Amino acid sequence: MEPNLNQERQQAHALLDMLPAEKLNAVRSLLEVMLEPLARSLALASVEEEEITPETTAALEGARASLARGEGIPHEEVLREFGLTK
């Protein structure tokens, strides 16, 4: 038999009301993770800065120059190549 969802919610609220204030934040964080784990993980992840090497800088400059010369591939062509057009 399926549990009464309303009753489950009432019991959860009652337990929350009994929690000391210092534990409430931990429970809230846990609920957030349960509801949306990826967004929470991304928000808490540290930012890793990777040093740009001279080779990477040269490649980026070359790519930008190529685009400035009009040598890029049109968006529609890329979509067509991957079968993403109607």
C-alpha positions as a Markdown table, in Angstrom:
| # | Residue | x | y | z |
|---|---|---|---|---|
| 1 | Met | 0.0 | 0.0 | 0.0 |
| 2 | Glu | 1.3 | 3.5 | -0.9 |
| 3 | Pro | 2.1 | 5.7 | 2.0 |
| 4 | Asn | 0.0 | 8.8 | 2.5 |
| 5 | Leu | 2.1 | 11.6 | 1.0 |
| 6 | Asn | 0.4 | 14.3 | 3.0 |
| 7 | Gln | 1.2 | 12.4 | 6.2 |
| 8 | Glu | 4.8 | 11.9 | 5.2 |
| 9 | Arg | 5.2 | 15.7 | 4.6 |
| 10 | Gln | 3.6 | 16.5 | 8.0 |
| 11 | Gln | 6.0 | 14.1 | 9.7 |
| 12 | Ala | 9.0 | 15.6 | 7.8 |
| 13 | His | 7.9 | 19.1 | 8.8 |
| 14 | Ala | 7.5 | 18.1 | 12.5 |
| 15 | Leu | 11.0 | 16.7 | 12.5 |
| 16 | Leu | 12.4 | 19.9 | 11.0 |
| 17 | Asp | 10.6 | 21.9 | 13.6 |
| 18 | Met | 12.3 | 19.8 | 16.3 |
| 19 | Leu | 15.8 | 20.3 | 14.9 |
| 20 | Pro | 18.2 | 22.7 | 16.6 |
| 21 | Ala | 19.1 | 25.7 | 14.5 |
| 22 | Glu | 22.7 | 24.7 | 14.0 |
| 23 | Lys | 21.6 | 21.5 | 12.2 |
| 24 | Leu | 18.9 | 23.1 | 10.1 |
| 25 | Asn | 21.4 | 24.3 | 7.5 |
| 26 | Ala | 22.8 | 20.8 | 7.0 |
| 27 | Val | 19.4 | 19.4 | 6.4 |
| 28 | Arg | 18.5 | 22.2 | 4.0 |
| 29 | Ser | 21.7 | 21.5 | 2.1 |
| 30 | Leu | 21.0 | 17.8 | 1.9 |
| 31 | Leu | 17.5 | 18.5 | 0.6 |
| 32 | Glu | 19.0 | 20.8 | -2.1 |
| 33 | Val | 21.4 | 18.1 | -3.2 |
| 34 | Met | 18.6 | 15.5 | -3.3 |
| 35 | Leu | 16.5 | 17.9 | -5.5 |
| 36 | Glu | 19.2 | 19.1 | -7.8 |
| 37 | Pro | 22.5 | 17.4 | -7.3 |
| 38 | Leu | 24.3 | 18.7 | -10.5 |
| 39 | Ala | 23.5 | 22.3 | -9.9 |
| 40 | Arg | 24.6 | 22.1 | -6.2 |
| 41 | Ser | 27.8 | 20.3 | -7.1 |
| 42 | Leu | 28.7 | 22.8 | -9.7 |
| 43 | Ala | 28.0 | 25.7 | -7.4 |
| 44 | Leu | 30.3 | 24.3 | -4.7 |
| 45 | Ala | 33.0 | 23.1 | -7.1 |
| 46 | Ser | 36.3 | 25.0 | -6.9 |
| 47 | Val | 37.4 | 26.8 | -10.0 |
| 48 | Glu | 40.5 | 25.4 | -11.5 |
| 49 | Glu | 42.5 | 27.9 | -13.4 |
| 50 | Glu | 44.7 | 26.3 | -16.1 |
| 51 | Glu | 47.7 | 28.3 | -17.3 |
| 52 | Ile | 47.5 | 29.1 | -21.0 |
| 53 | Thr | 50.7 | 27.9 | -22.6 |
| 54 | Pro | 52.5 | 29.8 | -25.4 |
| 55 | Glu | 51.4 | 27.1 | -27.8 |
| 56 | Thr | 47.7 | 27.5 | -26.8 |
| 57 | Thr | 48.0 | 31.3 | -27.2 |
| 58 | Ala | 49.4 | 30.8 | -30.7 |
| 59 | Ala | 46.7 | 28.4 | -31.6 |
| 60 | Leu | 44.0 | 30.8 | -30.4 |
| 61 | Glu | 45.5 | 33.7 | -32.3 |
| 62 | Gly | 45.7 | 31.6 | -35.4 |
| 63 | Ala | 42.0 | 30.5 | -35.1 |
| 64 | Arg | 40.9 | 34.1 | -34.5 |
| 65 | Ala | 42.9 | 35.3 | -37.5 |
| 66 | Ser | 41.3 | 32.5 | -39.6 |
| 67 | Leu | 37.8 | 33.6 | -38.6 |
| 68 | Ala | 38.7 | 37.3 | -39.3 |
| 69 | Arg | 39.7 | 36.2 | -42.9 |
| 70 | Gly | 36.3 | 34.6 | -43.3 |
| 71 | Glu | 37.7 | 31.1 | -43.3 |
| 72 | Gly | 35.3 | 29.7 | -40.7 |
| 73 | Ile | 32.7 | 27.1 | -41.3 |
| 74 | Pro | 29.1 | 28.4 | -41.4 |
| 75 | His | 26.9 | 27.3 | -38.6 |
| 76 | Glu | 24.4 | 25.8 | -41.0 |
| 77 | Glu | 27.1 | 23.6 | -42.6 |
| 78 | Val | 28.2 | 22.3 | -39.2 |
| 79 | Leu | 24.6 | 21.5 | -38.3 |
| 80 | Arg | 24.1 | 19.7 | -41.7 |
| 81 | Glu | 27.3 | 17.7 | -41.2 |
| 82 | Phe | 26.1 | 16.4 | -37.9 |
| 83 | Gly | 22.6 | 15.7 | -39.2 |
| 84 | Leu | 21.0 | 18.4 | -37.0 |
| 85 | Thr | 19.0 | 20.2 | -39.7 |
| 86 | Lys | 15.5 | 19.5 | -40.8 |
